[in-house]
Amino acid sequence: MRRSLLVAFVALMTVAGSSLAVYASALAVPFEVQSLDGSGNNAANPSWGQANTPYSRVAAARYADGRSQPVAGPNSRYISNRVFNDVAQNVFSGRQVTAWGWTWGQFLDHTFGLRLGRAPGDPAGQTANIPFNQNDPMEEFENTLGFIPFARSDPAPGTGVTNARQQVNTASSYIDAFAVYGGTNTRLDWLREGSVDGNPANNNGRLLLQNSYLPRANARGNAGTAPPMEVDGILRANPADAMIAGDVRANENLFLTATHTLFAREHNRIVNALPASLSEEDKFQIARRVIIAEQQYITYNEWLPAMGVALPAYGGYNPGVNAALSNEFATVGYRVHSQIHGEMEVAVEEGHYTPAQLAAFEAQGIEIVQEDGEVELVIPLNRGFFNPNLVPGIGLGPLLQAIGGEPQYNNEEMIDNQLRSVLFQIPVSGNPECLDGEELPECFDGVLDLGAIDVERGRDHGMPTYNQMRQAYGLPARTSFTQITGESSAAFPPGTTVDSPASLDFPQLFDVFNAEVDQADEDAVEGTPTRFTRGAPLAARLAAIYGSVDNVDAFVGALAEPHVAGTEFGELQRAIWAREFQRLRDGDRFFFGNQSAALDTIRTTYGIDFRRSLGDLIAANSDVPRADLPGNVFFAEGNVPPASCRVTYRVDTQWGSGSGGFGVTMSLQNTGSTPIPAGWTLRFVFPNGQQITQLWNGVVAQDGARVPVANAAWNARLNPGQTLGGVGFTATWSGTNGRPAAFSLNTTTCAVG
């Protein structure tokens, strides 16, 4: 086996040249060692998916001159103020997908994609700043700089002069734990315990950690010799505090840094479980192989189903599939920044933090809420950006639990102002308590708009229009703005225009019960909306901005589409994701489904199984017991929605005249093809003020007209086709005893009867 590994290495080096980021060593592991940079994954085409190669394209590049000049369009901040602006209104995932949806997505993004491009202000970069109009009637923020910094991505060598400009992906295009291990020997050598001599093969099998957290830039002495990391915002004042990981963006936000830390700990946990008789290099490679398989397994068995992306059954490795990440996916389809809530909420038992710790948190602009024996840290996102010191300060367990603690934002056209206006910005000195919400503009005098940058990046990369992209993915072009948005009208209400702030009002908000939210109830307005109407239809605003459906930027149009039932996406985004993740799976020779021999050997020899849920990994590497986590952390309470369901509601008896009581028996059927594995909540709304007095075979927590019925301990699972009968209750009625109009099971609307 050792000889075959070395022969394979020499053969690959001959094909791919000296840039191949693998190293030769005498290994006892019973599998081929995967390269760090993706090279050699496809034996016949070793550069497919390799780091530092151009993105692939699904559609032809679209430039004004056919080569490099971006196509002109409406000012992207102008678009942002009228389309992406949420005016500080929370709207959460209707399917109750937790913040693990966007956090895992970002962690994967930092695994398989990083465009080659310099930061704004770098004289070597091509500046294309976004003009900022302080006099825009829809502008709420001050920007003393006078523009939004933007630099174009670097062109791939040999492109953009006589042919269409292409862009370079500096990460490998595989789900290969690139974010944990990096893509070069030099980076990995620093990340592993042991010497730093450019050869990671002579190091310890464990990754370097400091007190069980990612190492700082100065962990080995001179911070200047540490691998480069992106530094911005708060971290600019103390760059040596940056935590070092496989990907340069690991410090970008608390949830991301926590996820990096989780997998560094998981790597070391696996190494520690291996026998001492193995070499350190064998331990490292076994742990790396398991980590890669774990991330793939979670992605395809938990995360993608949670996002509503269904793929054909795996048919095995297909060497004819080029897994190189597509420009359309990286630049348009995967930019789901609308899912990110502008604050992070960490809840622990009272006494978990000392008074001194709480005072230190508060001094950083973190709100402390103490009630009912619990302490909640409400962290504005601008305090959670590039602030790695908070990770050990708060603790890994509370952070990982917080990610799954509430639903993420709904994926639609709105983007939180923490991203849309003050991304990575430093608050003004002596700022009042205005780090989030409607008072946010008072805290900042600069604007960095991620939504505007997303639009501009699409033009920079020569993305096709919205309709052209739909057609490239096999979808019909849209012929009207209402076809794009699914709304019934593209007309402004009387007295409003595209420049009217009233066009962005929220006259109606609806919650997960599909019931209208009482806008006099501040807590309900802040914490429960999942659907809304606005002062003017989105279709009207798009029409006023673009004039023609054929002018709509692909990024804007994709976000404007209504969701396909059972997913977090409109048609176009879902098509882009489905194509990309099928290719990332089928075109990866090292996908876990194609590596059963190696992974089975690891399991039978060492008792280490990669088939673990994300919740399992959190419990194994933090102080959070598994019982304190949902079975599936990608859904609030772990309630996985079925594809379809049926509910019967039968009034068995009713007594009284004009008022009295009644008894109901219900049955729940999972008519979908996948199980509800570990918990369900049936939701309905009483139309006439009925009040449940007793319920059996479930648990009820009625709130006014809203009735959530959760499973009992013994009936949490519903297999496909299974019917659960005997859930019933007694209740009071007065005046009229109308039936609930609709029922949902784990947010899926059920057939009734």
C-alpha positions in Angstrom: 0.0 0.0 0.0 2.8 2.4 0.8 4.4 1.8 -2.5 1.1 2.3 -4.4 0.5 5.7 -2.6 4.0 6.9 -3.6 3.6 5.8 -7.2 0.2 7.5 -7.4 1.8 10.7 -6.0 4.6 10.7 -8.6 2.2 10.1 -11.4 0.0 12.9 -10.4 3.0 15.2 -10.0 4.0 14.4 -13.5 0.6 15.3 -14.8 -0.2 18.4 -12.8 3.2 19.9 -12.2 4.9 21.2 -9.1 1.9 23.2 -7.9 0.1 20.1 -6.7 -0.6 20.6 -3.0 0.1 17.1 -1.7 3.1 15.5 -0.2 4.7 12.0 -0.3 5.1 10.0 2.8 5.1 6.4 3.9 1.6 5.8 5.1 -0.2 2.8 6.4 -3.7 4.2 5.7 -5.7 2.0 3.3 -6.7 4.7 0.9 -5.3 7.3 -1.5 -4.6 10.6 0.1 -6.7 13.4 -1.3 -4.7 16.5 -2.4 -5.2 19.8 -0.5 -5.9 21.9 -3.5 -8.3 19.6 -5.4 -5.8 18.6 -8.1 -5.9 15.0 -9.2 -9.4 14.4 -8.0 -10.4 13.6 -11.6 -7.6 11.3 -12.8 -8.2 12.0 -16.5 -8.6 15.8 -16.0 -6.5 16.5 -12.9 -7.0 20.3 -13.0 -10.8 20.0 -12.9 -11.9 21.6 -9.6 -8.4 22.6 -8.7 -7.8 25.7 -6.7 -6.6 28.8 -8.7 -8.4 27.8 -11.9 -11.3 29.7 -13.6 -14.9 29.3 -12.5 -17.0 27.3 -15.1 -20.0 29.0 -16.8 -23.5 27.7 -17.5 -24.4 30.7 -19.8 -22.3 32.9 -22.0 -20.5 35.8 -20.3 -22.3 39.1 -20.8 -20.2 42.2 -21.1 -21.0 45.6 -22.7 -18.0 45.2 -25.1 -18.2 41.5 -25.3 -14.9 41.2 -23.4 -14.6 42.9 -20.1 -16.7 46.1 -19.6 -19.6 45.6 -17.2 -23.0 46.2 -18.6 -24.5 49.4 -17.2 -27.6 49.3 -15.0 -29.5 51.2 -12.3 -27.2 52.3 -9.5 -26.9 49.4 -7.1 -27.4 51.4 -3.9 -30.5 52.9 -5.5 -31.8 49.4 -6.1 -30.9 48.4 -2.6 -32.8 51.2 -1.0 -36.0 50.2 -2.8 -35.7 46.4 -3.0 -33.4 45.1 -0.2 -34.3 47.6 2.5 -36.2 45.9 5.3 -36.6 49.1 7.4 -35.5 47.1 10.5 -38.4 44.5 10.3 -37.6 40.9 11.2 -39.1 38.2 8.9 -38.1 34.7 9.7 -38.1 31.4 7.8 -41.6 30.1 7.3 -40.3 26.6 7.5 -38.4 27.4 10.7 -35.0 26.7 9.3 -32.5 27.8 12.0 -29.4 30.0 11.6 -27.5 26.7 10.9 -29.0 27.1 7.4 -26.9 30.2 6.6 -24.0 29.3 8.9 -23.4 25.9 7.3 -23.9 27.5 3.9 -21.2 30.1 4.7 -18.9 27.4 6.1 -19.3 25.5 2.8 -18.9 28.6 0.8 -15.5 29.1 2.5 -14.7 25.5 1.6 -15.3 25.6 -2.2 -15.2 29.2 -3.3 -13.0 32.3 -3.0 -12.7 34.6 -5.9 -9.3 36.1 -6.8 -9.6 39.8 -6.2 -8.0 42.6 -4.2 -9.6 44.6 -1.5 -11.0 48.1 -2.3 -8.3 50.7 -1.9 -5.5 48.4 -3.0 -3.7 50.2 -5.7 -3.1 46.9 -7.5 -6.8 46.3 -7.8 -9.2 47.7 -10.4 -11.4 50.2 -8.6 -15.1 50.5 -9.6 -16.6 52.3 -6.6 -20.4 52.5 -6.4 -21.7 56.1 -6.4 -23.6 57.1 -3.3 -26.4 59.7 -3.4 -26.9 61.3 0.0 -29.9 63.2 -1.4 -31.8 60.0 -2.4 -35.2 60.3 -0.6 -34.9 56.7 0.4 -31.5 57.1 1.9 -31.3 56.8 5.7 -27.6 56.5 6.3 -24.8 59.0 6.2 -21.7 58.2 4.2 -18.9 60.7 4.6 -16.7 58.8 2.1 -19.2 59.7 -0.7 -19.1 56.3 -2.3 -19.3 52.6 -1.5 -15.9 51.0 -2.1 -15.8 48.3 -4.7 -13.0 46.6 -6.6 -13.4 44.2 -9.5 -12.4 40.6 -9.4 -9.1 39.9 -11.1 -9.4 38.5 -14.6 -8.1 35.0 -15.2 -4.9 35.0 -17.1 -5.4 35.2 -20.9 -8.9 36.6 -20.6 -10.7 39.9 -21.0 -8.6 41.4 -23.8 -9.5 39.5 -27.0 -12.0 37.2 -25.4 -14.5 37.3 -22.5 -13.2 38.0 -19.1 -13.3 35.1 -16.7 -12.7 34.9 -12.9 -10.5 32.6 -10.8 -11.6 30.4 -7.9 -8.7 30.3 -5.4 -10.3 27.4 -3.4 -10.8 23.8 -4.5 -14.3 23.1 -5.9 -15.0 20.2 -3.7 -16.5 19.6 -0.3 -13.1 18.6 1.1 -12.7 20.5 4.4 -10.6 23.1 2.7 -11.8 25.6 5.4 -10.2 23.3 8.1 -6.9 22.4 6.5 -6.2 25.0 3.8 -5.0 24.4 0.3 -1.2 24.5 0.7 1.5 22.6 2.6 2.7 25.9 4.0 -0.6 26.7 5.6 -1.2 23.2 6.9 2.3 23.0 8.3 1.5 26.0 10.5 -1.9 24.6 11.5 -0.6 21.3 12.7 1.1 20.8 16.1 4.9 20.5 15.6 7.6 22.2 13.7 7.1 24.8 10.9 9.4 23.8 8.2 7.1 23.6 5.2 6.6 19.8 5.5 3.4 19.0 7.4 4.2 15.2 7.1 6.7 15.4 10.0 4.2 17.1 12.4 1.8 15.8 15.0 -1.5 14.4 13.9 -3.4 17.0 15.9 -4.3 20.5 14.8 -2.8 23.4 16.9 -5.3 24.8 19.4 -4.9 27.2 22.3 -7.1 26.2 25.3 -9.2 24.3 22.9 -9.9 27.3 20.6 -8.3 28.2 17.2 -4.8 29.5 17.6 -4.1 33.2 17.4 -1.7 34.7 14.8 0.9 35.0 17.5 0.5 31.5 18.8 3.9 30.5 17.5 5.6 33.8 18.4 5.8 36.2 15.5 2.3 37.0 14.3 3.8 38.2 11.0 4.9 34.7 10.1 1.4 33.3 10.6 -0.7 32.3 7.5 -2.6 35.4 6.2 -6.1 36.0 7.4 -8.7 38.6 6.4 -8.8 41.4 9.0 -11.5 44.0 9.1 -13.7 46.0 11.4 -13.0 45.6 15.1 -10.0 43.3 14.4 -8.1 46.0 12.6 -7.0 47.5 15.9 -5.4 44.2 17.0 -4.7 41.9 14.0 -2.5 39.6 16.1 -5.8 38.5 17.8 -6.9 36.9 14.5 -7.7 33.2 14.8 -5.9 31.1 12.2 -7.7 28.4 10.2 -7.7 26.8 6.8 -9.6 29.6 5.2 -8.7 33.2 5.4 -12.2 34.3 6.3 -12.6 32.4 9.5 -12.9 35.5 11.7 -15.7 37.1 9.7 -18.4 36.4 12.3 -18.9 34.6 15.6 -21.0 31.7 14.2 -18.5 31.0 11.5 -15.5 31.1 13.8 -17.4 28.7 16.2 -18.0 26.3 13.3 -14.3 26.4 12.4 -13.5 25.7 16.0 -16.0 22.8 16.1 -14.2 20.9 13.3 -10.7 21.6 14.6 -11.8 20.0 17.9 -13.5 17.2 16.0 -10.3 16.5 14.1 -8.3 16.3 17.4 -11.0 14.1 19.0 -10.6 11.6 16.2 -6.8 11.7 16.4 -7.0 11.1 20.2 -9.3 8.0 19.6 -6.8 6.3 17.3 -4.2 3.8 18.6 -0.8 5.1 19.6 0.8 2.5 17.4 -0.1 4.5 14.3 2.2 7.1 13.0 1.3 10.8 13.5 0.8 11.1 9.7 -1.5 8.1 9.6 -3.6 9.6 12.4 -3.8 12.9 10.6 -4.9 11.4 7.3 -7.5 9.1 8.9 -8.9 12.1 10.8 -8.9 14.3 7.7 -10.7 11.6 5.7 -13.4 11.3 8.4 -13.8 15.1 8.7 -14.3 15.4 4.9 -16.9 12.6 4.9 -18.7 14.1 8.0 -19.0 17.4 6.2 -20.3 15.7 3.0 -22.7 13.6 5.0 -24.2 16.5 6.9 -24.5 18.6 3.7 -26.4 16.0 1.7 -28.4 14.3 4.5 -29.3 17.2 6.7 -28.6 20.6 5.3 -29.7 20.4 1.7 -33.0 18.6 2.7 -33.5 21.4 5.3 -33.1 24.0 2.5 -35.5 22.1 0.3 -33.0 20.9 -2.3 -33.9 17.4 -3.5 -31.4 15.6 -5.7 -31.7 12.4 -7.7 -30.4 9.3 -5.9 -26.6 9.0 -6.0 -25.6 6.8 -8.8 -21.9 6.7 -8.1 -18.9 8.7 -9.2 -19.1 10.1 -12.7 -15.6 11.0 -14.1 -17.3 12.9 -16.9 -18.6 15.6 -14.6 -16.5 18.6 -14.1 -17.1 19.8 -10.5 -15.5 23.2 -11.0 -17.7 25.7 -9.3 -19.9 27.7 -11.7 -19.7 31.5 -11.9 -23.5 31.7 -11.8 -23.7 29.7 -8.6 -20.9 31.7 -6.9 -22.0 35.1 -8.1 -25.8 34.8 -8.0 -27.4 31.6 -6.8 -25.3 31.1 -3.6 -25.5 34.7 -2.4 -28.3 34.2 0.2 -27.3 37.1 2.5 -31.0 37.8 3.1 -31.1 34.8 5.5 -28.8 36.5 8.0 -30.4 38.1 11.1 -28.9 41.3 12.2 -28.3 40.0 15.8 -27.1 36.9 17.5 -28.9 35.7 20.6 -27.1 33.5 23.1 -29.1 32.1 26.0 -27.7 30.4 29.1 -28.7 29.7 32.7 -28.3 32.5 35.2 -24.9 32.3 36.8 -23.1 30.9 33.7 -21.2 34.2 33.4 -19.8 36.2 36.2 -20.9 39.8 36.8 -17.6 41.0 35.5 -18.0 39.0 32.3 -21.5 40.4 31.8 -20.2 44.0 32.4 -17.5 43.4 29.8 -20.0 42.1 27.3 -22.2 45.2 27.9 -19.3 47.5 27.4 -18.9 46.1 23.9 -22.5 47.0 22.9 -24.0 43.6 23.8 -27.5 43.8 25.3 -27.9 41.7 28.5 -31.4 40.4 29.2 -31.9 38.6 32.6 -35.3 37.0 33.4 -36.8 33.7 34.5 -33.5 32.3 35.6 -31.9 32.8 32.2 -29.4 35.3 30.8 -29.6 36.2 27.1 -26.8 38.0 25.2 -28.2 40.0 22.3 -25.2 40.6 20.0 -25.6 43.1 17.2 -24.0 41.6 14.1 -21.6 44.5 13.8 -20.3 43.4 17.2 -20.1 39.9 16.0 -18.1 40.7 12.9 -14.3 40.2 13.1 -14.4 39.8 16.9 -12.8 36.5 17.6 -12.2 37.3 21.3 -15.9 36.8 21.9 -15.7 33.2 20.9 -13.8 31.9 24.0 -15.4 34.7 26.0 -18.9 33.4 25.3 -17.9 29.8 25.0 -18.2 27.3 22.1 -21.1 25.4 23.5 -23.4 28.4 24.0 -22.5 29.7 20.6 -23.2 26.5 18.8 -26.4 26.0 20.6 -27.4 29.6 19.8 -27.0 29.0 16.1 -29.9 26.5 16.3 -31.8 28.5 18.8 -34.1 30.4 16.5 -35.2 30.5 12.9 -33.0 32.3 10.4 -34.3 35.2 8.3 -36.5 34.3 5.4 -34.7 34.0 2.1 -36.3 36.8 0.0 -35.4 40.2 -1.4 -34.8 41.9 2.0 -31.3 42.1 3.6 -30.7 43.3 7.1 -29.1 46.7 7.5 -26.3 45.2 9.4 -25.2 43.8 6.0 -27.0 46.2 3.7 -25.6 49.4 5.1 -22.9 49.0 7.9 -21.1 45.8 6.9 -17.8 45.7 8.9 -18.2 49.4 9.9 -16.9 50.8 13.1 -19.5 52.8 15.1 -18.9 56.5 15.7 -17.2 57.4 19.0 -19.4 58.0 22.0 -22.3 56.4 20.1 -25.6 56.0 21.9 -27.3 52.6 22.3 -28.2 52.4 18.7 -26.2 49.4 17.4 -29.3 47.7 15.9 -32.9 48.4 14.8 -34.4 51.7 13.6 -31.7 53.8 15.3 -28.9 52.1 13.5 -28.2 55.0 11.2 -27.3 57.2 14.2 -24.3 54.9 15.0 -22.4 55.1 11.7 -21.1 57.6 9.2 -20.0 55.1 6.5 -21.9 52.7 4.3 -20.8 49.4 3.0 -23.8 47.7 1.3 -23.5 43.9 0.7 -26.7 43.8 -1.4 -25.4 46.6 -3.7 -22.1 44.8 -3.9 -23.9 41.5 -4.8 -25.6 43.3 -7.7 -22.3 45.0 -8.8 -20.4 41.7 -8.6 -22.9 40.1 -11.0 -22.1 42.9 -13.5 -18.4 42.6 -12.8 -18.5 38.9 -13.6 -20.5 39.3 -16.8 -23.6 37.5 -15.4 -26.5 37.1 -17.8 -29.8 39.0 -17.1 -32.4 37.3 -14.9 -34.4 36.0 -17.9 -31.2 34.8 -19.7 -30.2 33.0 -16.6 -33.6 31.3 -16.2 -33.4 30.1 -19.7 -29.8 28.8 -19.2 -31.2 26.6 -16.3 -34.1 25.3 -18.4 -36.7 27.7 -17.0 -39.0 29.8 -19.1 -38.4 33.6 -19.3 -40.8 35.8 -17.4 -42.9 38.3 -19.4 -44.1 40.5 -16.6 -43.0 41.8 -13.2 -45.9 40.1 -11.5 -44.8 36.8 -13.0 -41.4 37.3 -11.3 -42.8 38.1 -7.9 -46.0 36.1 -7.9 -48.0 39.2 -6.9 -51.4 40.2 -8.3 -50.4 43.8 -9.1 -47.5 45.9 -10.3 -49.2 49.2 -9.5 -48.3 51.7 -6.8 -51.1 52.6 -4.4 -52.4 56.2 -4.8 -50.0 58.7 -3.4 -46.9 56.5 -3.5 -44.0 56.1 -6.0 -40.7 54.3 -6.1 -39.3 57.2 -4.1 -41.8 57.1 -1.3 -40.7 55.7 2.0 -44.3 54.6 2.5 -43.8 52.1 -0.3 -41.7 50.1 2.1 -44.2 50.0 5.0 -45.5 46.7 6.3 -49.3 47.1 6.5 -49.6 43.4 7.3 -47.4 40.8 8.9 -48.2 37.1 9.3 -46.7 34.4 11.5 -46.0 30.7 11.3 -49.7 30.0 12.0 -50.5 32.1 8.9 -52.3 34.4 11.2 -52.0 38.2 11.1 -49.6 39.6 13.7 -51.1 42.3 16.0 -48.8 45.3 15.2 -49.6 46.8 18.6 -47.8 43.8 20.2 -44.1 44.8 19.9 -42.8 41.3 20.9 -44.9 39.7 18.3 -43.9 42.2 15.6 -40.2 41.6 16.5 -40.2 37.9 17.0 -42.8 36.1 14.9 -43.4 37.3 11.3 -42.7 34.9 8.5 -44.7 36.6 5.7 -45.7 40.2 4.9 -47.2 42.6 2.6 -45.6 46.0 1.8 -46.8 49.5 1.1 -46.2 48.9 -2.6 -45.8 45.6 -4.4 -42.3 44.5 -5.1 -43.4 44.1 -8.8 -44.2 47.8 -8.9 -40.9 48.8 -7.5 -39.0 46.5 -9.9 -40.9 47.9 -12.8 -40.1 51.5 -11.8 -36.4 50.6 -11.4 -35.8 48.4 -14.5 -38.6 49.4 -17.0 -38.4 46.0 -18.7 -38.3 42.4 -17.2 -35.4 41.8 -19.7 -33.3 44.4 -17.8 -33.5 42.8 -14.4 -30.2 41.8 -12.8 -30.1 38.0 -12.2 -29.4 38.4 -8.5 -32.3 40.8 -7.9 -34.8 38.7 -9.9 -33.7 35.4 -8.2 -34.4 36.9 -4.8 -37.7 38.4 -5.9 -39.3 35.0 -6.8 -41.8 33.4 -4.5 -40.7 30.2 -2.9 -41.3 26.8 -4.4 -43.5 25.0 -1.8 -41.3 23.0 0.7 -38.1 25.0 0.0 -36.3 28.1 1.0 -36.0 29.2 -2.7 -37.7 30.5 -5.8 -37.5 28.5 -9.0 -34.2 30.0 -10.3 -32.2 29.7 -7.0 -33.4 26.2 -6.5 -32.4 25.2 -10.0 -28.9 26.7 -9.5 -28.4 24.9 -6.2 -29.7 21.6 -7.5 -27.4 21.6 -10.5 -24.3 22.7 -8.5 -24.7 20.3 -5.5 -25.4 17.4 -7.8 -22.2 18.1 -9.7 -20.2 18.6 -6.5 -21.4 15.2 -5.4 -21.2 13.2 -8.7 -18.0 14.7 -9.9 -16.0 14.1 -6.7 -14.0 10.9 -6.7 -13.6 11.3 -2.9 -17.3 11.7 -2.1 -18.2 9.4 0.8 -20.5 7.4 -1.4 -17.6 6.5 -3.6 -15.2 5.8 -0.7 -17.1 3.0 1.1 -14.0 0.7 1.2 -11.8 3.2 3.0 -14.5 4.5 5.3 -15.7 1.0 6.2 -12.2 0.0 7.0 -11.8 3.0 9.3 -15.1 2.1 11.0 -14.4 -1.6 11.5 -10.7 -1.1 12.5 -10.9 1.9 14.7 -14.6 2.2 15.6 -14.9 5.7 14.0 -18.0 6.3 11.9 -18.5 9.4 9.8 -22.3 9.0 9.7 -23.0 11.5 12.4 -25.4 14.4 12.5 -24.3 18.0 13.2 -26.0 17.8 16.6 -23.9 14.7 17.4 -20.7 16.6 16.6 -21.7 19.6 18.7 -22.3 17.3 21.7 -19.1 15.4 21.2 -17.0 18.6 21.1 -18.6 21.0 23.5 -20.2 21.1 27.0 -23.7 20.9 25.5 -25.3 17.4 26.2 -26.9 15.7 23.2 -30.2 15.6 25.0 -30.2 19.5 25.1 -30.0 19.7 21.3 -32.7 18.8 18.7 -32.3 15.7 16.7 -31.9 17.9 13.6 -30.4 21.2 14.5 -31.3 22.7 11.1 -34.9 23.1 12.3 -36.3 24.9 15.3 -37.1 22.3 17.9 -35.8 19.7 15.4 -39.3 19.7 13.7 -38.6 18.4 10.2 -41.4 19.3 7.8 -43.0 16.4 5.9 -43.4 16.8 2.1 -47.2 16.4 2.6 -49.6 15.6 5.4 -53.3 15.0 6.2 -55.2 16.0 9.3 -58.7 14.9 10.4 -60.6 17.1 12.9 -63.8 15.5 14.3 -66.1 17.1 16.9 -67.3 14.1 18.9 -69.5 15.9 21.3 -70.7 19.4 22.1 -72.7 20.7 25.0 -74.3 23.9 26.2 -76.6 26.4 24.6 -74.9 29.6 23.4 -71.8 28.5 25.2 -70.4 25.4 26.7 -67.9 22.7 25.9 -66.9 20.3 23.2 -64.7 17.4 22.5 -62.5 16.7 19.5 -60.5 13.8 18.1 -57.8 14.4 15.6 -55.5 12.2 13.5 -52.2 13.1 11.8 -50.9 11.4 8.8 -47.5 11.8 7.2 -48.3 11.4 3.5 -44.8 12.2 2.4 -42.0 9.9 1.5 -39.6 10.8 4.3 -40.1 10.4 8.1 -40.8 13.0 10.6 -37.9 11.6 12.7 -38.0 13.2 16.2 -40.7 15.7 16.9 -43.8 17.3 15.5 -45.9 20.4 16.0 -49.5 20.7 14.7 -50.6 24.3 14.3 -54.1 25.7 13.8 -56.1 28.8 14.8 -59.4 28.8 16.5 -61.8 31.2 14.7 -64.2 31.9 17.6 -62.2 32.2 20.8 -62.3 28.5 21.8 -60.1 27.6 24.7 -58.6 24.1 25.2 -59.1 22.8 28.8 -57.5 19.4 28.4 -55.5 17.6 25.7 -54.2 14.0 25.5 -51.5 12.2 23.4 -49.7 15.6 22.9 -48.7 18.8 24.6 -50.5 22.1 24.0 -49.5 25.7 24.7 -52.4 27.7 23.4 -51.7 31.4 23.0 -55.0 33.2 22.3 -56.5 31.8 19.1 -53.2 30.2 18.1 -52.9 26.5 19.0 -49.6 24.6 18.8 -49.9 20.9 19.7 -46.6 19.2 20.1 -45.9 15.5 20.3 -45.9 13.5 23.5 -42.7 11.7 24.5 -43.8 8.4 23.0 -45.2 9.5 19.6 -42.5 11.9 18.3 -41.8 9.9 15.1 -44.1 9.6 12.1 -42.9 7.3 9.4 -44.0 7.8 5.8 -47.6 6.8 5.4 -48.1 6.5 9.1 -51.3 7.8 10.8 -51.3 8.8 14.4 -54.8 8.7 15.8 -56.2 9.5 19.2 -54.9 13.0 19.6 -57.8 14.8 21.2 -58.9 17.6 23.5 -61.8 19.1 25.3 -62.4 22.9 25.0 -64.8 25.7 25.8 -66.8 27.6 23.2 -69.1 30.7 23.3 -71.4 32.0 20.6 -70.1 30.0 17.7 -67.9 26.9 17.5 -66.3 27.1 14.1 -63.7 24.7 12.8 -60.1 25.8 12.3 -59.7 26.8 8.6 -56.3 25.2 8.1 -53.7 23.0 9.8 -50.0 22.7 9.4 -47.6 19.9 10.6 -44.1 21.2 11.2 -45.0 24.2 9.0 -46.3 22.0 6.0 -49.9 22.9 5.2 -51.9 19.7 5.4 -54.9 18.4 3.5 -58.0 18.2 5.7 -60.5 15.3 5.9 
